[in-house]
Amino acid sequence: MNPSEAEFIDDGSGWDPFDIGGVLVYRPRHLTTRIIAQSGYFTVHPLIPRGVPSHQRYATAEHELTLLPRLTKIEIPQASFSDLRDHLERHGVSDLTMFPDLEGVSRFIEWNHTFMADESSPGEVLFDIP
């Protein structure tokens, strides 16, 4: 999502989350190490009128016609997950950097010492040169 400046919520404006007309972007004050590490932003979605099933009561970004030209959907094939995780880790993006707390450290250690469901054991292969 590439929001315009008008779609950002000013933290000090006293806005009401139940009285918005479209999807807006909220920049929180960085209070936790996770939000700081992730440069976290959040979207706030308006309620759809009553009569709609409760699990469908919030407008999605995909249904906001004004946002469609600025939304980018990236689909990553499942077969690429393992390689992508390796590449991201080599560039400093991992559970350790994205979740700088005990849980993130634990997940990073587990990832480095076990095989995930989408990874295969390298067996006796020392070098994999195509």
Protein Blocks (a to p, Z undefined) as FASTA:
>chain_A
ZZdfklpccfklopafklcfbdcddddddfbfklmmnopacdddddddehiafklmpccf
klmmklmmmpccddddfklmmmmmmmmmmnopafklmmgcfklmmmmmmmmmcccfkbcc
ekjafbdcZZ
